[in-house]
Amino acid sequence: MTFFSLIVALLMEQVRPFDGKTFAFMLNHFSWLKTHLTTGEKRHSILAWMIATLPLTLFAGLVTLLSHRLNPVASWAWSVLVLYLTMGFRQFSHAYTAIDKALKEGELQKARDLLGAWQGKSATEYNAEEICRVSIELGLVYSHTYVFGVIFFFAAFGPMGAVLYRLATALNDEWNKHPEDALHLGKFASGAFEVIDWIPSRLTALSFAIVGDFEDALYCWRTQALSWRPVAHGILLSSGAGALGVKLGGALPDGGLKVFRPVMGMGDEADSAYMQSTVGLIWRSLLLWLLLILLLTIANLIG
């Protein structure tokens, strides 16, 4: 059931991508909680996080239980709907593809504008190599956030798990946009997401290694990951960069100055060819996950 739900949801998302902006009311709810429960006390941060995540998570679990008792087809349809709403392959691949196309057509300023809109800060000082480098970094991280992390929690805990993971991701992003305003709120959201994402992030990094250059991926993971913040991103970027044989991280221009970041991976400088290689790496990783889930499904049916 899990395998077929994933296949149908992925096909639906490719045909008609879900617009995440439809959930704008949820972001307003998160902002309201941030405004009214930012007191500097840890217990209020915990309360705000629970108010933001538990009602919808429990509702998803309740509907799953009721639909399972009602009809297997209803249960399957509910699973597909939840995956369609929580998994967003096209939410990051569209921007990634547009940037790659602009670079291939020599439209450097357009690529800068697209990247700036995607990452939420200006990229007007970036050259072509820096645009490729940052785009690959975002692609690797977002492929985990919007695809592999959701798949793991759905496979492990059903629709309730997928909803919890998506809400935890959204809270981590929203409450840390301006961490100086959130006090303990943003810190608790980051800590909670770090715990929730501990296993999935490492499984995603391992899948990058398996479908890419395994030896270099594990070497970069072991020697470079801890230098990046957050560490989960360091694990994903070091493994992905090692698997691709490309250098990520490194210095970036910002307001006429250089912002130095740890170097991830080894090999050549990033370019458009590596952007295409990254797409291939992500798709191979997805096929690996689907194959493993299919084998587990068959084993469960036989058992």
C-alpha positions as CSV (number, residue, x, y, z in Angstrom):
1,M,0.0,0.0,0.0
2,T,2.8,2.4,0.9
3,F,4.6,1.8,-2.4
4,F,1.5,2.4,-4.6
5,S,0.5,5.5,-2.6
6,L,4.0,7.0,-3.2
7,I,3.9,6.2,-6.9
8,V,0.5,7.8,-7.4
9,A,1.3,10.8,-5.3
10,L,4.5,11.4,-7.3
11,L,2.7,11.1,-10.6
12,M,0.0,13.5,-9.4
13,E,2.7,16.0,-8.3
14,Q,4.5,15.8,-11.6
15,V,1.2,16.4,-13.6
16,R,-0.2,19.1,-11.3
17,P,2.2,20.4,-8.7
18,F,0.6,21.4,-5.4
19,D,1.0,25.1,-4.6
20,G,2.4,25.3,-1.1
21,K,1.1,28.9,-0.9
22,T,-2.3,27.4,-0.4
23,F,-1.3,26.8,3.2
24,A,-0.7,30.5,3.8
25,F,-3.2,30.4,6.6
26,M,-0.9,27.9,8.4
27,L,2.0,30.4,8.2
28,N,-0.2,33.1,9.6
29,H,-1.1,30.7,12.5
30,F,2.7,30.1,13.1
31,S,3.3,33.8,13.1
32,W,0.5,34.4,15.6
33,L,2.0,31.8,17.9
34,K,5.4,33.4,17.6
35,T,4.0,36.8,18.4
36,H,2.0,35.7,21.5
37,L,4.2,33.0,22.9
38,T,7.7,34.5,22.5
39,T,8.4,35.2,26.2
40,G,11.9,33.8,26.5
41,E,10.6,30.9,28.7
42,K,11.4,27.4,27.4
43,R,8.0,26.0,28.5
44,H,6.2,28.5,26.3
45,S,8.3,27.5,23.4
46,I,7.4,23.9,23.9
47,L,3.7,24.8,24.3
48,A,3.8,26.8,21.0
49,W,5.5,24.0,19.1
50,M,2.9,21.4,20.4
51,I,0.0,23.7,19.6
52,A,1.4,24.1,16.0
53,T,2.0,20.4,15.4
54,L,-0.1,18.1,17.5
55,P,-3.7,19.0,16.4
56,L,-3.1,18.4,12.7
57,T,-0.9,15.4,13.4
58,L,-3.5,13.8,15.6
59,F,-6.3,14.7,13.1
60,A,-4.3,12.9,10.3
61,G,-3.9,9.9,12.6
62,L,-7.6,9.8,13.4
63,V,-8.7,10.1,9.8
64,T,-6.2,7.3,8.9
65,L,-7.7,5.0,11.6
66,L,-11.4,5.8,10.6
67,S,-10.7,5.4,6.8
68,H,-8.9,2.1,7.4
69,R,-11.9,0.8,9.3
70,L,-14.3,2.2,6.7
71,N,-12.8,0.9,3.5
72,P,-9.3,0.0,2.3
73,V,-9.8,2.1,-0.8
74,A,-10.7,5.2,1.3
75,S,-7.6,4.5,3.4
76,W,-5.4,4.4,0.3
77,A,-7.0,7.5,-1.1
78,W,-6.4,9.4,2.1
79,S,-2.7,8.3,2.1
80,V,-2.3,9.6,-1.5
81,L,-3.9,12.9,-0.6
82,V,-1.6,13.4,2.4
83,L,1.5,12.6,0.4
84,Y,0.4,15.0,-2.4
85,L,-0.1,17.8,0.2
86,T,3.2,17.2,2.1
87,M,5.6,16.0,-0.6
88,G,6.8,18.7,-2.9
89,F,9.3,17.5,-5.6
90,R,8.2,20.2,-8.0
91,Q,8.3,22.9,-5.3
92,F,12.1,23.0,-5.6
93,S,12.8,21.3,-9.0
94,H,11.0,24.1,-10.9
95,A,13.3,26.8,-9.6
96,Y,16.3,24.6,-10.0
97,T,15.5,23.9,-13.7
98,A,14.7,27.5,-14.5
99,I,18.1,28.6,-13.1
100,D,19.9,25.9,-15.1
101,K,18.1,26.9,-18.3
102,A,19.0,30.6,-17.7
103,L,22.7,29.8,-17.3
104,K,22.7,27.6,-20.5
105,E,21.2,30.5,-22.4
106,G,23.7,32.9,-21.1
107,E,21.2,35.0,-19.1
108,L,23.3,35.5,-16.0
109,Q,21.2,38.2,-14.5
110,K,18.1,36.2,-14.9
111,A,19.8,33.3,-13.1
112,R,20.8,35.6,-10.3
113,D,17.2,36.9,-9.9
114,L,15.8,33.4,-9.9
115,L,18.3,32.2,-7.3
116,G,17.7,35.2,-5.2
117,A,14.0,34.6,-5.2
118,W,14.5,30.9,-4.4
119,Q,16.9,31.3,-1.5
120,G,15.3,34.4,-0.1
121,K,18.3,36.7,-0.3
122,S,20.1,38.6,-3.1
123,A,22.4,36.8,-5.4
124,T,23.3,39.8,-7.6
125,E,27.0,39.5,-6.8
126,Y,27.3,35.8,-7.7
127,N,29.1,34.7,-10.8
128,A,28.0,31.7,-12.9
129,E,30.1,29.2,-10.8
130,E,28.7,30.5,-7.5
131,I,25.1,30.3,-8.8
132,C,25.7,26.7,-9.8
133,R,27.3,25.9,-6.5
134,V,24.5,27.4,-4.4
135,S,21.8,25.9,-6.6
136,I,23.2,22.4,-6.2
137,E,23.4,23.0,-2.4
138,L,19.8,24.0,-2.3
139,G,18.8,21.2,-4.6
140,L,20.4,18.5,-2.3
141,V,19.0,19.9,0.9
142,Y,15.5,20.5,-0.5
143,S,15.3,17.1,-2.1
144,H,15.7,15.7,1.4
145,T,13.3,18.2,3.0
146,Y,10.5,17.9,0.5
147,V,10.9,14.3,-0.7
148,F,13.1,11.8,1.2
149,G,12.2,13.0,4.7
150,V,8.5,12.9,4.0
151,I,8.8,9.4,2.5
152,F,10.7,8.1,5.5
153,F,8.1,9.3,8.0
154,F,5.2,8.2,5.8
155,A,6.7,4.7,5.4
156,A,7.4,4.5,9.2
157,F,4.3,6.1,10.7
158,G,1.8,6.6,7.8
159,P,0.0,9.8,7.0
160,M,0.4,11.1,10.6
161,G,4.2,10.9,10.2
162,A,4.2,12.8,6.9
163,V,2.1,15.6,8.4
164,L,4.3,15.8,11.5
165,Y,7.5,16.0,9.4
166,R,6.1,18.7,7.1
167,L,4.9,20.8,10.1
168,A,8.2,20.4,11.9
169,T,10.0,21.5,8.8
170,A,7.8,24.5,8.3
171,L,8.2,25.6,12.0
172,N,11.9,25.3,11.8
173,D,12.0,27.5,8.7
174,E,9.4,30.1,9.8
175,W,10.6,30.5,13.4
176,N,14.2,30.9,12.5
177,K,13.9,33.5,9.7
178,H,14.7,36.1,12.3
179,P,16.0,34.1,15.3
180,E,16.9,37.3,17.2
181,D,13.1,37.9,17.5
182,A,12.1,34.4,18.5
183,L,14.4,33.8,21.5
184,H,13.9,30.2,22.7
185,L,11.1,29.6,20.2
186,G,13.3,29.3,17.2
187,K,15.9,27.4,19.1
188,F,13.4,24.8,20.3
189,A,11.9,24.4,16.8
190,S,15.5,23.8,15.5
191,G,16.2,21.3,18.3
192,A,12.9,19.4,17.8
193,F,13.5,19.2,14.0
194,E,17.1,18.0,14.5
195,V,15.8,15.1,16.6
196,I,13.0,14.3,14.2
197,D,15.3,14.5,11.2
198,W,18.3,12.6,12.7
199,I,17.6,9.3,11.0
200,P,16.1,10.5,7.7
201,S,18.9,12.9,6.9
202,R,21.5,10.2,7.4
203,L,19.5,7.7,5.2
204,T,19.3,10.3,2.5
205,A,23.0,11.0,2.7
206,L,23.7,7.3,2.5
207,S,21.5,6.9,-0.6
208,F,23.5,9.7,-2.3
209,A,26.6,7.7,-1.5
210,I,25.2,4.4,-2.8
211,V,24.1,5.8,-6.2
212,G,27.1,8.0,-6.6
213,D,30.8,7.8,-5.8
214,F,30.5,5.7,-2.6
215,E,34.0,6.0,-1.3
216,D,34.4,9.7,-1.8
217,A,30.9,10.4,-0.4
218,L,31.7,8.6,2.8
219,Y,35.1,10.2,3.1
220,C,33.7,13.7,2.7
221,W,30.8,12.9,5.1
222,R,33.3,11.7,7.8
223,T,35.7,14.5,7.5
224,Q,33.6,17.6,6.5
225,A,30.0,17.3,7.7
226,L,30.6,18.5,11.3
227,S,32.0,21.8,10.1
228,W,28.7,22.9,8.6
229,R,25.7,24.3,10.5
230,P,23.2,22.9,10.8
231,V,25.1,19.5,10.9
232,A,22.2,17.7,9.1
233,H,22.8,20.0,6.1
234,G,26.5,19.3,6.4
235,I,25.9,15.6,6.2
236,L,23.7,16.0,3.1
237,L,26.0,18.4,1.3
238,S,29.3,16.6,2.1
239,S,27.8,13.2,1.0
240,G,26.1,14.7,-2.1
241,A,29.2,16.6,-3.1
242,G,31.5,13.6,-2.6
243,A,29.1,11.4,-4.6
244,L,29.1,13.9,-7.4
245,G,32.8,14.7,-7.3
246,V,32.2,18.5,-7.0
247,K,33.2,21.2,-4.6
248,L,30.4,22.9,-2.7
249,G,30.4,25.4,0.2
250,G,33.3,27.9,0.1
251,A,33.3,31.7,0.1
252,L,30.5,33.8,-1.3
253,P,30.3,37.5,-2.0
254,D,27.9,39.5,0.3
255,G,27.8,43.3,0.2
256,G,31.2,43.7,-1.2
257,L,32.7,41.3,1.4
258,K,33.5,37.6,1.3
259,V,31.5,35.2,3.5
260,F,33.6,32.2,4.2
261,R,31.9,28.8,4.5
262,P,33.4,25.3,5.0
263,V,34.2,23.5,1.7
264,M,32.1,20.4,1.1
265,G,33.2,17.7,-1.3
266,M,36.2,17.4,-3.5
267,G,37.0,17.5,-7.2
268,D,36.0,20.1,-9.8
269,E,34.3,23.5,-9.5
270,A,30.5,23.5,-9.9
271,D,29.0,24.2,-13.4
272,S,25.9,23.5,-15.4
273,A,27.0,20.0,-16.1
274,Y,27.1,19.2,-12.4
275,M,23.7,20.7,-12.0
276,Q,22.4,18.1,-14.4
277,S,24.4,15.4,-12.5
278,T,22.7,16.5,-9.3
279,V,19.3,15.9,-10.9
280,G,20.4,12.4,-11.9
281,L,21.7,11.7,-8.4
282,I,18.4,12.8,-6.8
283,W,16.4,10.7,-9.2
284,R,18.6,7.6,-8.7
285,S,18.3,8.0,-4.9
286,L,14.5,8.2,-5.3
287,L,14.4,5.1,-7.3
288,L,16.5,3.3,-4.7
289,W,14.1,4.4,-2.0
290,L,11.1,3.2,-4.0
291,L,12.8,-0.1,-4.8
292,L,13.6,-0.8,-1.1
293,I,10.0,0.1,-0.1
294,L,8.7,-2.2,-2.9
295,L,10.8,-5.1,-1.6
296,L,9.6,-4.5,2.0
297,T,6.0,-4.4,0.7
298,I,6.5,-7.7,-1.2
299,A,8.1,-9.3,1.9
300,N,5.2,-8.1,4.1
301,L,2.7,-9.6,1.7
302,I,4.5,-12.9,1.5
303,G,4.8,-12.9,5.3
